[in-house]
Amino acid sequence: MGNIIADLEVETINPPRIQLPMTETGYRSHFHEIGTIEAYAGGVIEFVTDWLNAEAKSKKWQKHVEASRQGELF
């Protein structure tokens, strides 16, 4: 399809703009070739769920989760 692209936007709603594994702002715009996500097994919801799960395994996100549990004084 060449240079034709689509935009998938992920944004938290409740609570608004809370940090996600792939974005610190609660919003992420992801450009991709048209049909890429639609061809993904399970469609858009499955794609975003798998993306969240994969990013949640990162050391940065794990550190964030741990800090959130314990709270930070400084």
DAQUIMO-V305365 format. One record per residue. N is the residue number from 0. NEAR is the number of other C-alpha atoms within 8 Angstrom. Layout:
N:NEAR
N:NEAR
This chain:
0:5
1:4
2:5
3:7
4:8
5:8
6:8
7:8
8:8
9:8
10:9
11:10
12:6
13:4
14:6
15:8
16:10
17:9
18:8
19:9
20:9
21:8
22:9
23:9
24:9
25:13
26:11
27:10
28:8
29:7
30:8
31:10
32:11
33:9
34:6
35:8
36:10
37:8
38:7
39:10
40:7
41:7
42:10
43:9
44:7
45:10
46:12
47:8
48:8
49:8
50:8
51:11
52:8
53:8
54:10
55:10
56:8
57:8
58:6
59:6
60:11
61:10
62:8
63:8
64:8
65:8
66:9
67:8
68:6
69:6
70:6
71:6
72:3
73:2
